[in-house]
Amino acid sequence: MRRNYLHLWLLLSAALVAVIALSAFSPVTIGSYELRDSGIAQTLSPQKNLPTEFSANSKTSEASENPSNPTPPAPDPDYSPENKTILFIGDSMLDGLYPRLAAYARHNGHTLYAVIWYSSTSEIWGRSGKLKHYIGRLNPDYVFICLGANELFVRDIAAKRGRYVSTLISEIGNIPYLWIGPPNWRPDTGINSLIASNTAAGSFFLSDGMSFERGKDGAHPTRQSAAEWMDSIIRWMPANSAHPIRFDLPPQRYDRAHRVFVHTPDDK
């Protein structure tokens, strides 16, 4: 009995640490509760630059030649890369990605909202209607998605997940978007191909094949490596994205999102 209580306390403690860590960078909303920014990130992460080039094999560095990343259409003459309200949704990979994107956003005059749904999948998001909800609530003019890491090894992936990937793309509608593929640590059963086949040209970034430093779980990139991952995406966008955004290199490594919304595995 005591051992069961110990496990419960350890689980609760781990969840509390994760939420406190998030609040170090941005205000965090969990249901009707909000944790204000603690300011820790600004103390522990002073003005630092990352190097301009990072390790990635040809699968990523030659993304424009990859069949899953066809040449994007000609830019819309009415599209502007300035002053975007950006919605970034996805799974726990956002923990490492969004603080780096937030630095780019603040430096370039954009507003970033992040929605992290732990242990989520395209099915969970597709069934929930939450993407449509946040689009209606925040009125973004650009959407980033990072989903697929929890679906790397699903069998018969097209039959089981195809409708949900399509649903998410449908909910985005005419809003420019970029779907960031998962950082594979083993070969997947087709999730990257499924996403690539459903997204518009220039709207999918293939992360599989990049070199990552991993955390203790062997899956999540370290915070430093996740920042480098985000930098690679930013460098890819001007020549390959259907709708590039102005992202000049920021003087700081990490920054705060305007707000972070958190959902747990138990949320519907």
Disulfide bonds with the S-S distance in Angstrom:
none
